[in-house]
Amino acid sequence: MLKLTNLTVNYGKFEALRDISLNVEQGELVVLLGANGAGKSTLFKAISGLVKPVKGEYLFNGNKVIGVSPDKMVASGVVQCAEGRMLFPQMSVYENLKMGGFVHRKDKNGMKKSLEEVYDLFPILRDKKDDPAGSLSGGQQQMVAIGRALMAKPKLLMLDEPSLGLAPLIVEQMFGIIKQINENGVTVLLAEQNASAALSISTRGYVIESGKIVMSGSKEELFNNDEIRKAYIGA
Ligand code: ATP
């Protein structure tokens, strides 16, 4: 579904990503592990079309998509849920979710159906649909952010640090929901620092350090690697 070959991204003279090669097959849940500043968000921005690589090849469903605009990438099914949630705090939960559904702008029933699917996945959002998004707890706000991304009918959903700032119990719940989204048929690329929880729901993963992929493997290979354990799992 997604195939990157030798992707390189610069910010001015700074090389933020260097020769990134990575693939995600339909139906997979692939984890991208990396510390702060490793380049995870930049990689997501490149995949979304928000930053343009200076080098490399990028295929989505077999089509060359380097230079394709972010709105066209969303329309083709590449949807990102950015780090930090980026909600409109004074607007209601419903209005925030609706923003993600612009792909349905000519199809009221499609919008309604997507909304119901999001409310079924996160029943608490149905109860709080008229509340300002900013009044919700951190975990509930993360649900709105993921729900808004789902409103765009992703084929590939990219989640950037969904566990950031959440209490351990909520993190566990969040990863359960991400697994469910994947089982419902959405391919997921998940960037995380919380390696243990992320790997446990994944099929396989990549490790990014200083803008380079330094390791890749199955969930078991990464779990059992001493360096990964020391750097990202802490045991
Ligand atoms: P975090 O989780 O902290 O966001 P990350 O792995 O997502 O980390 P990026 O945000 O992709 O990392 O940043 C990768 C590198 O690129 C960092 O050194 C960062 O300082 C730099 N960087 C990010 N955005 C810009 C920018 N717009 N201009 C210049 N440098 C940038």
Residues whose N, C-alpha, C, O or C-beta is under 5 A from the ligand:
A	BS01	ATP	Y11 A16 G34 A35 N36 G37 A38 G39 K40 S41 T42 L43
